[in-house]
């Protein structure tokens, strides 16, 4: 299957292995924890203190995980990410 390029969403130990071996070019780390937590945090700040986020969008991802930065996130794949 030469010439086929592969990328995927989410991270898992299997996807991490495929990135490390070169089978997969990248996985997209979606940060679902931050997506849920950020909304609750914003509502809490608004209700309790009348504070709203300074930016119209608070970035929570996606982040591209490649061979260059795999070591920073691979131990948390399937745990918090």
Secondary structure, DSSP 8 states (H G I E B T S, - for coil): -TT---EEES--HHHHHHHHHTS-SEEEE--HHHHHHHHHHHHHHHHHH----SSS------EEE-TTTHHHHGGGTTTT-
